[in-house]
Amino acid sequence: MSIVRWVVDAHGGKLRVSGNRGGGTVFEVSLPTSGRSLLGIYDHLDPRAAARTRAALDGK
């Protein structure tokens, strides 16, 4: 779950958990569909690539 949480946070998404005793657990992951959602991961892996991507998305 920690990897799922990291990916969801990096993409600016949401992770929701619900459940009840004896009935199991439901994990719901929502991720945005915009190109900017990947920038969180780029910031961790290659900040310069993230800056170039931001500039391209902003039309600069």
Secondary structure, 3 states (H helix, E strand, C coil): CHHHHHHHHHCCCEEEEEEECCCEEEEEEECCCCHHHHHHHHHHHCHHHHHHHHHHHCCC
